[in-house]
Amino acid sequence: PASVNFENDKSYDFCIRILIVSTSGTITRARFVYDILAHQTGDVLVIDSLNTTLSTTNGTDWTVSISASNQSLSIRANASAITDDRRAIATIEYRTLSEI
């Protein structure tokens, strides 16, 4: 996993794109895009605003959850069944906006 060190008293603008693809049987894809504003204070990253810009599940029950804790932003792709036939990739762009 990739790691980014966030700084206290800074604000951040994230654009997160997630693609989930099945790897067996009929190829199925789902795509999610999120825009997030966050800030870090006291070594804790706080999500101020999380907007789902795009959610295309293509009839699947696949979901994505995003959370922040301590100095980390966590992204989890979920499916109702535990299988090994899906792969997910996340592309994250972010900017440091300003001091808070």
C-alpha distances in whole Angstrom, upper triangle without the diagonal:
4,7,10,13,16,19,22,25,23,23,20,20,17,18,15,16,15,16,17,19,21,21,24,28,28,25,24,22,21,20,19,19,19,21,20,22,20,21,21,23,24,20,20,18,20,20,24,24,22,24,23,24,24,24,25,24,27,29,26,25,21,20,17,16,15,16,16,16,17,15,12,12,10,11,12,14,17,20,23,23,21,20,18,20,17,14,13,11,11,12,12,15,16,20,21,24,26,27,28
4,7,10,13,17,20,22,20,20,17,18,15,16,14,15,15,17,18,20,23,23,27,30,30,27,26,23,22,20,19,19,18,19,18,20,18,19,18,21,22,18,18,16,19,19,22,23,21,23,22,23,23,24,25,25,28,30,27,27,23,21,18,17,15,16,15,16,16,13,11,11,11,12,14,16,19,22,26,26,24,24,22,23,20,17,14,12,11,11,10,13,13,16,18,21,23,24,25
4,7,10,13,16,19,17,17,15,16,14,16,15,17,17,20,21,24,26,27,30,34,34,31,29,26,25,23,21,20,19,19,17,18,16,17,15,18,19,15,15,14,17,17,21,21,20,23,23,24,25,25,27,27,30,32,30,29,25,23,19,18,15,15,13,14,13,10,8,9,11,12,15,18,21,24,28,28,26,26,25,26,23,20,17,15,13,13,11,13,13,15,16,19,21,21,22
4,6,10,13,16,14,14,12,14,12,15,14,17,18,21,23,26,28,29,33,36,36,33,31,28,26,24,21,20,18,18,16,16,14,14,13,16,17,13,13,12,15,16,19,20,19,21,22,23,25,25,28,28,32,34,31,30,26,24,20,19,16,15,13,13,13,9,8,9,12,14,17,20,23,27,30,31,29,29,28,29,26,22,20,17,14,13,11,11,10,12,12,16,17,18,19
4,7,10,13,11,13,12,14,14,17,17,20,21,24,26,29,32,33,36,40,39,36,34,31,29,27,24,22,20,19,17,16,14,12,11,13,14,10,11,10,14,16,18,20,20,23,24,25,27,28,31,31,35,36,34,33,29,26,23,21,17,16,13,13,11,7,8,10,13,16,19,22,26,29,32,33,31,32,31,32,29,26,23,21,18,17,14,14,12,13,12,15,16,15,17
4,7,9,8,9,9,12,12,16,16,20,21,25,27,30,33,34,38,41,40,37,35,32,29,27,24,22,19,17,15,13,10,9,7,10,11,8,9,8,11,13,15,17,18,21,23,24,26,27,30,31,34,36,34,33,29,26,22,20,17,15,12,12,10,6,8,10,13,16,20,23,26,30,32,34,32,33,32,33,30,27,24,22,19,17,14,14,11,11,9,12,12,12,13
4,6,6,9,10,13,15,18,19,23,25,28,30,34,37,38,42,44,44,41,39,35,33,30,27,24,22,20,17,14,11,9,6,8,9,8,9,9,12,14,16,18,20,23,25,26,29,30,33,34,38,39,37,36,33,29,26,23,19,17,14,14,11,9,11,13,17,20,23,26,29,33,36,37,36,37,36,37,34,31,28,25,22,21,17,16,13,12,9,12,11,9,11
4,6,9,11,15,16,20,21,25,27,31,33,36,39,41,44,47,46,43,41,37,35,32,29,26,23,21,17,15,11,8,5,5,6,6,8,8,11,14,15,18,20,23,26,27,30,31,34,36,39,41,39,37,34,30,27,24,20,18,14,13,11,9,12,14,18,21,24,28,31,34,37,39,37,39,38,39,36,33,30,28,25,24,20,19,16,14,11,13,11,9,9
4,7,10,14,16,20,22,26,28,32,34,37,40,42,46,48,47,44,42,38,35,32,29,26,23,20,17,14,11,7,6,5,8,9,10,10,11,14,14,17,19,22,25,27,30,31,35,36,40,41,40,38,35,31,28,25,21,19,16,16,14,12,15,16,20,23,26,29,32,36,38,40,39,41,40,41,38,35,32,30,26,25,21,20,16,14,11,11,8,5,5
4,7,10,13,17,19,23,25,29,31,35,38,40,43,46,45,41,39,35,33,29,26,23,20,17,14,11,9,6,6,8,11,11,11,10,11,12,12,15,17,20,23,24,27,29,32,34,37,39,37,36,33,29,26,23,20,18,15,16,14,12,14,15,18,21,24,27,30,34,37,39,38,39,38,39,36,33,29,27,23,22,18,16,12,10,7,7,6,4,6
4,7,10,14,16,20,22,26,29,32,36,38,41,43,42,39,36,33,30,26,23,20,17,14,11,7,6,4,7,9,13,13,12,9,9,10,10,12,14,16,19,20,23,25,29,31,34,36,34,33,30,27,23,21,17,16,14,15,15,13,14,13,17,19,23,25,28,32,34,37,36,37,37,37,34,31,27,25,21,20,16,14,10,8,6,5,5,6,6
4,6,10,12,16,19,23,25,29,32,34,38,40,39,35,33,29,26,23,20,17,14,11,8,6,5,6,8,12,15,14,13,10,10,9,10,11,12,14,17,17,20,22,25,27,31,33,31,30,27,24,20,19,15,14,13,15,15,12,13,11,15,16,20,22,25,29,32,34,33,34,34,34,30,28,24,21,18,16,12,10,7,6,5,5,8,10,10
4,7,10,13,17,20,23,27,30,32,36,38,36,33,30,26,24,20,17,13,11,7,6,5,7,9,12,15,19,17,16,12,12,10,10,10,10,12,14,14,17,19,22,25,28,30,29,28,25,22,19,18,14,15,14,17,17,15,14,12,15,16,19,21,24,28,30,33,33,33,32,32,29,26,22,20,16,14,10,8,5,5,7,7,10,13,13
4,6,10,13,16,19,23,26,28,32,34,32,29,27,23,20,17,14,10,8,6,5,6,8,11,13,17,20,18,16,13,12,10,11,10,9,10,12,12,14,17,19,21,25,27,26,25,22,19,16,15,12,13,12,16,17,15,13,10,13,12,16,18,21,24,27,29,29,29,29,29,25,22,18,16,12,10,7,6,4,7,9,10,14,16,16
4,7,10,13,17,20,24,26,29,31,29,26,23,20,17,13,11,7,6,5,6,9,11,14,17,21,24,22,20,16,16,13,14,12,10,10,10,9,11,14,16,19,21,24,23,23,20,17,14,14,12,14,15,18,20,18,16,12,14,12,15,16,20,22,26,28,28,28,27,26,23,20,16,14,10,8,6,5,6,9,12,13,17,19,20
4,7,10,13,17,20,22,26,28,26,23,20,17,14,11,8,6,5,7,8,11,13,16,18,22,24,22,20,16,16,13,15,13,10,10,10,10,10,12,14,16,19,21,20,20,16,14,11,12,10,12,14,17,19,17,14,11,11,9,12,13,16,19,22,24,24,24,23,23,19,16,13,10,7,6,5,6,8,12,15,16,20,22,22
4,7,10,13,17,19,23,24,23,19,17,13,11,7,6,5,7,9,11,15,17,20,22,25,28,25,23,20,20,17,19,16,13,12,10,10,9,10,12,13,16,19,18,18,15,13,11,12,12,15,17,20,22,21,17,14,13,11,12,12,15,17,21,23,23,22,21,20,16,14,10,8,6,5,7,9,12,15,18,20,23,26,26
4,7,10,14,16,19,21,20,16,14,10,8,6,5,6,9,12,14,17,19,22,23,27,29,26,24,21,21,18,20,18,15,14,12,12,10,10,10,11,14,16,15,15,11,10,8,11,11,15,17,20,23,21,18,14,13,9,10,9,12,14,18,19,19,18,18,17,13,10,7,6,4,6,9,12,15,18,21,23,26,28,29
4,7,10,13,16,18,16,13,11,7,6,5,7,9,12,15,17,21,23,26,27,31,33,30,28,24,25,22,24,22,18,17,14,14,11,10,10,10,12,14,13,14,11,11,10,13,14,18,20,23,26,24,21,18,16,12,12,9,12,13,17,18,18,17,16,14,10,8,6,5,7,9,12,15,18,22,25,26,30,32,32
4,7,10,13,15,14,10,8,6,5,6,9,12,14,18,20,24,25,28,29,32,34,31,29,26,26,24,26,24,20,19,16,16,13,11,10,9,11,13,10,11,8,9,10,13,15,19,21,24,27,26,22,19,16,13,11,8,10,10,14,14,14,13,12,10,7,6,4,7,9,12,15,18,21,25,28,29,33,35,35
4,6,9,11,10,7,6,5,7,9,12,15,18,22,24,27,28,32,33,36,38,35,32,30,30,27,30,27,24,23,19,19,16,14,12,11,11,13,11,13,10,12,13,17,19,22,25,28,30,29,25,22,20,16,14,11,12,12,15,15,15,12,11,8,6,5,6,9,12,15,18,21,24,28,31,33,36,38,39
4,6,8,8,6,5,7,9,12,15,18,21,25,27,30,31,34,35,39,40,37,35,32,32,30,32,30,26,25,22,22,19,17,14,12,12,13,10,12,11,14,15,19,21,24,27,30,32,31,28,25,22,18,16,12,13,11,14,13,13,10,9,6,4,6,9,12,15,18,21,25,28,31,34,36,40,41,42
4,7,8,6,8,10,13,15,18,21,24,28,29,33,34,37,37,41,42,39,37,34,35,33,35,33,29,29,25,26,22,20,18,16,15,16,14,16,14,17,18,21,24,27,29,32,34,33,29,27,24,21,18,15,15,14,16,15,14,11,9,5,6,7,10,13,17,19,23,26,29,33,36,38,42,43,44
4,6,7,9,12,15,18,21,24,27,31,33,36,37,40,41,44,45,42,40,37,38,36,38,36,32,31,28,28,25,22,20,17,16,16,14,17,16,19,21,24,26,29,32,34,37,36,32,30,27,24,21,18,17,15,17,15,14,11,9,6,8,11,14,17,20,23,27,30,33,37,40,42,45,47,47
4,6,9,12,15,19,22,26,29,32,34,38,39,42,43,46,48,45,42,40,40,38,40,37,34,32,29,29,26,23,20,17,15,15,14,17,16,20,22,26,28,32,35,37,40,39,35,33,29,26,23,20,19,16,17,15,16,13,12,9,11,14,17,20,23,26,29,32,35,39,42,44,47,49,49
4,6,10,13,17,20,23,27,30,33,36,38,41,43,46,47,44,42,39,39,36,39,36,32,30,27,27,23,20,17,15,12,13,12,15,15,19,21,25,28,31,34,37,40,39,35,32,29,26,23,19,19,16,18,17,18,15,15,11,12,14,16,19,22,25,28,31,34,38,41,43,46,48,48
4,7,10,14,17,20,24,27,30,33,35,38,40,43,45,42,39,36,36,34,36,33,29,28,24,24,20,18,15,13,11,12,12,15,14,17,19,23,25,29,32,34,37,36,32,29,27,23,21,17,17,15,17,17,18,15,14,10,10,11,13,16,19,21,24,27,31,34,37,39,43,45,45
4,7,10,14,17,21,24,27,30,32,35,37,40,42,39,37,34,33,31,33,30,26,24,21,21,17,14,11,9,7,9,8,11,11,14,16,20,22,26,29,32,35,34,30,27,24,20,18,15,15,13,15,15,16,14,14,11,9,11,12,14,17,19,22,25,28,32,35,37,40,42,42
4,7,10,14,17,21,23,27,29,32,34,37,39,36,34,31,30,27,29,27,23,21,17,17,14,11,9,7,7,9,9,11,10,12,13,17,19,23,26,29,32,31,27,24,21,18,16,13,13,13,15,16,17,15,15,12,9,10,10,12,14,16,19,22,25,28,31,33,36,39,39
4,7,11,14,17,20,24,25,29,31,34,36,34,31,28,27,24,26,23,19,17,14,14,10,8,6,5,6,9,8,10,7,9,10,14,16,20,23,26,29,28,25,21,19,15,14,10,11,11,14,16,17,16,16,14,11,11,9,11,12,14,17,20,22,26,29,30,34,36,36
4,7,10,14,17,20,22,26,28,31,34,31,29,25,25,21,23,20,16,15,11,11,7,6,5,6,9,12,11,12,10,10,10,13,14,18,21,24,27,26,23,19,17,14,13,11,13,14,17,19,19,19,18,16,13,12,10,10,10,11,14,16,19,22,25,27,30,32,32
4,7,10,13,17,19,22,25,28,30,28,25,22,21,18,19,16,13,11,8,8,5,5,6,8,11,13,13,13,10,9,8,10,11,15,18,21,24,23,20,16,15,11,12,10,12,14,17,19,20,20,20,19,15,14,11,11,9,11,12,14,16,20,23,24,27,29,29
4,7,10,14,16,20,22,26,28,26,24,20,19,16,17,14,10,9,6,5,5,7,9,12,14,17,16,16,14,12,10,12,11,15,17,21,23,22,19,15,15,12,13,13,15,17,20,23,23,23,23,22,18,16,13,12,10,10,10,11,13,16,19,20,23,26,26
4,6,10,13,16,19,22,25,23,20,17,16,12,13,10,7,6,5,5,7,9,12,14,17,19,19,18,15,13,10,10,9,12,14,18,20,19,17,13,13,11,13,13,16,19,21,24,25,25,25,24,20,19,15,14,11,11,10,11,12,14,17,17,21,23,22
4,7,10,14,17,20,23,22,19,16,14,11,11,8,6,5,7,7,10,12,15,18,21,23,22,22,19,16,13,13,11,13,14,18,20,18,16,13,14,13,16,17,19,22,25,28,28,29,28,28,24,22,18,17,13,12,10,10,10,12,14,14,17,19,19
4,6,10,13,16,20,18,16,12,10,7,8,6,5,6,9,10,13,15,18,20,23,25,24,23,20,17,14,13,10,11,11,15,17,15,14,11,12,12,15,17,20,23,26,28,28,29,29,29,25,23,20,18,14,13,11,10,9,11,12,12,15,17,16
4,7,11,14,17,17,14,11,9,6,5,5,7,9,12,13,16,18,22,24,27,29,28,27,24,21,17,16,12,12,12,15,16,15,14,12,14,15,18,20,23,26,29,31,31,33,32,33,29,27,23,21,17,16,13,12,10,10,10,9,12,13,12
4,7,10,13,13,10,7,5,4,5,7,9,12,15,16,19,21,24,26,29,31,29,28,25,21,18,16,12,11,9,12,13,11,11,10,13,15,18,21,23,27,29,32,31,33,32,33,29,27,24,22,18,17,14,13,10,10,10,10,11,12,11
4,7,10,10,8,6,5,7,7,10,12,15,19,20,23,24,28,29,33,34,33,31,28,25,21,19,15,13,10,12,11,10,11,11,15,17,20,23,26,30,32,34,34,35,35,36,32,30,26,24,21,20,16,15,12,11,9,9,9,9,8
4,7,6,5,4,6,9,10,13,15,19,21,23,26,27,30,31,35,36,35,33,30,26,23,20,16,13,10,10,9,8,10,11,15,17,21,24,27,30,33,35,34,35,35,36,33,30,27,25,22,21,18,17,14,13,11,12,11,10,9
4,5,5,7,8,11,12,16,18,21,24,26,29,30,34,35,38,39,37,35,33,29,25,22,19,16,12,11,10,9,12,14,17,20,24,27,29,33,35,37,36,38,38,39,36,34,30,29,25,25,21,21,17,17,14,14,13,10,9
4,5,8,10,14,15,19,21,24,27,29,32,33,36,37,40,41,39,37,34,31,27,24,20,17,13,11,9,9,13,15,18,22,25,28,30,34,36,38,37,38,38,40,37,35,32,30,27,27,24,23,20,20,17,18,16,13,12
4,7,10,13,15,19,20,24,26,28,30,31,34,35,38,39,37,35,32,28,25,22,18,15,11,9,6,6,10,12,15,19,22,26,28,31,34,35,34,35,35,37,34,32,29,27,24,24,21,21,18,18,16,17,16,14,14
4,6,10,12,15,17,20,23,25,27,28,31,31,35,36,34,31,29,25,22,18,15,12,8,6,4,5,8,10,13,16,19,23,25,29,30,32,31,33,33,35,32,30,27,25,22,22,19,20,17,17,16,17,16,15,13
4,7,10,12,13,17,19,21,24,24,28,28,32,33,31,29,26,23,19,16,12,9,6,6,6,5,6,7,11,14,17,20,23,26,29,31,30,31,31,32,29,27,24,22,19,19,16,16,14,14,13,14,14,14,13
4,6,9,11,15,17,20,22,23,26,27,31,32,30,28,25,22,18,15,12,9,6,7,8,9,9,9,12,14,17,20,22,26,28,30,30,32,32,33,30,28,25,23,20,20,17,17,15,15,14,14,15,14,12
4,6,7,11,13,16,18,19,23,24,28,29,27,25,23,19,16,13,9,8,7,9,11,11,11,9,11,13,16,18,20,24,26,29,29,30,31,31,28,26,23,21,18,18,15,15,13,14,14,14,15,15,14
4,7,10,14,16,19,20,24,25,29,30,29,27,25,21,18,15,12,11,10,13,15,14,14,13,15,16,19,21,23,26,28,31,32,33,34,34,31,29,25,24,21,20,17,17,15,15,14,13,14,15,12
4,6,10,12,15,17,21,22,26,27,26,24,22,19,16,14,11,11,12,15,17,17,16,13,15,15,18,20,22,25,27,30,30,32,32,32,29,27,24,22,19,19,16,16,14,15,15,14,16,17,15
4,7,9,12,13,17,18,22,23,22,21,19,15,12,11,9,10,11,15,17,17,15,12,13,13,15,16,18,21,23,26,27,28,29,29,25,24,20,19,16,16,14,14,14,15,16,16,18,20,18
4,6,9,11,14,16,20,21,21,20,18,15,13,12,11,13,15,18,21,20,18,15,16,14,16,17,19,21,23,26,27,28,29,28,25,23,20,19,16,16,15,15,15,16,18,17,20,22,21
4,6,7,11,13,16,18,17,16,15,12,10,11,11,14,16,20,23,22,20,16,16,14,15,14,16,18,21,24,25,26,26,25,22,21,17,17,15,15,14,15,16,18,20,20,23,25,24
4,7,10,13,16,18,18,18,16,14,13,14,14,17,19,23,25,24,22,18,18,16,17,17,19,20,23,26,27,27,28,26,23,21,18,17,15,14,14,14,16,18,20,20,23,26,25
4,6,10,12,14,15,15,14,12,12,14,14,18,20,24,27,26,23,19,19,16,16,15,17,18,21,23,25,25,25,23,20,19,16,16,14,14,15,16,18,20,23,23,27,29,29
4,6,9,11,11,12,10,9,9,12,14,17,20,24,27,26,23,19,18,15,15,13,14,15,17,20,21,22,22,21,17,17,14,15,14,15,16,18,20,23,25,26,29,31,31
4,6,8,9,11,10,10,11,14,16,20,23,27,30,29,26,22,20,17,16,13,14,14,17,19,21,20,21,19,16,16,14,15,15,16,18,20,22,25,28,29,32,35,34
4,5,5,7,7,8,10,14,16,20,24,27,30,30,26,23,20,17,15,12,12,11,13,15,18,17,18,16,13,14,13,15,15,18,20,22,24,28,30,31,35,37,36
4,6,9,9,11,14,17,20,24,27,30,34,33,30,26,24,20,18,15,15,13,15,17,19,18,19,16,14,15,15,17,18,20,22,25,27,31,34,34,38,40,40
4,7,9,11,15,18,21,24,28,31,35,34,31,27,25,21,19,16,14,12,13,15,18,17,19,17,15,17,17,19,20,23,25,27,30,33,36,37,40,42,41
4,5,9,12,15,19,22,26,28,32,32,28,25,22,18,16,12,11,9,10,11,14,14,16,13,12,14,14,17,18,21,23,26,29,32,35,36,39,41,40
4,6,10,13,17,20,23,26,29,30,26,23,20,17,14,11,8,6,7,10,12,13,15,14,12,15,14,17,18,21,23,26,28,31,34,35,38,39,38
4,7,10,14,17,21,23,27,27,23,20,17,13,11,7,6,5,7,10,11,12,14,13,10,11,11,14,15,18,19,23,25,28,31,32,35,36,36
4,7,10,13,17,20,23,23,20,17,14,11,8,6,5,7,9,12,13,14,16,15,12,13,11,13,13,16,17,20,22,25,28,29,32,33,32
4,7,10,14,17,20,20,16,13,10,7,6,4,6,9,12,14,15,16,17,17,13,13,10,11,11,13,14,17,19,22,24,25,28,29,29
4,7,10,13,17,17,14,11,8,6,5,7,8,11,13,16,16,18,19,19,16,16,13,14,12,15,14,17,18,21,23,24,26,27,26
4,7,10,14,14,11,7,6,5,6,9,11,15,17,20,19,21,21,22,19,17,14,14,12,13,12,15,15,18,19,20,22,23,22
4,7,10,11,8,6,5,7,9,12,14,17,19,22,21,23,24,25,22,20,17,17,14,16,14,16,16,18,18,20,21,22,21
4,7,7,6,5,6,9,12,15,17,21,23,25,24,26,26,27,24,23,19,19,16,17,15,16,15,17,16,18,19,19,18
4,6,5,7,8,12,14,17,19,23,24,26,25,27,27,29,26,25,22,21,19,20,17,19,17,19,18,20,20,20,18
4,6,9,11,14,17,20,22,26,28,29,28,30,30,32,29,27,24,23,21,21,19,20,18,19,18,19,20,18,17
4,7,10,14,16,20,23,26,29,30,29,30,29,31,28,26,23,21,19,19,16,17,15,16,15,17,17,16,16
4,6,10,13,16,19,23,25,27,25,26,26,27,24,22,19,18,15,16,13,15,14,16,15,18,19,18,18
4,7,10,14,16,20,23,24,23,25,24,25,22,20,16,15,12,13,11,13,12,14,15,17,18,19,19
4,7,10,13,17,19,21,20,21,20,22,19,17,14,13,11,13,12,14,14,17,18,20,22,23,22
4,7,10,14,17,18,17,18,18,19,16,14,10,10,8,11,10,14,15,18,19,21,24,25,25
4,6,10,13,14,14,15,15,16,13,12,9,10,10,13,13,17,18,22,23,25,28,28,28
4,7,10,12,12,12,13,13,10,9,7,9,10,13,15,18,20,23,25,27,30,31,31
4,7,9,9,10,12,12,10,11,10,13,13,17,18,22,23,27,29,30,33,34,33
4,6,7,8,10,11,9,11,11,15,16,20,21,25,27,30,32,34,37,38,37
4,7,9,12,13,12,14,15,18,20,23,25,28,30,33,35,37,39,40,39
4,6,10,10,11,14,15,19,21,24,26,30,32,35,37,39,42,43,42
4,7,9,10,12,14,18,20,24,25,29,31,35,37,39,41,42,41
4,6,7,10,13,16,19,23,25,29,31,35,37,39,42,43,43
4,6,8,11,14,18,21,24,27,30,34,36,38,41,42,42
4,7,10,14,17,20,23,27,30,34,36,38,41,43,43
4,7,10,14,17,20,23,26,30,33,35,38,39,40
4,7,10,14,17,20,23,27,30,32,35,37,37
4,7,10,13,17,19,23,26,28,31,33,33
4,7,10,13,16,20,23,25,29,31,31
4,6,10,13,17,19,22,25,27,27
4,7,10,14,17,19,23,25,26
4,7,10,13,16,19,21,22
4,7,11,13,16,19,20
4,7,9,13,15,17
4,6,9,12,14
4,6,9,11
4,7,9
4,6
4
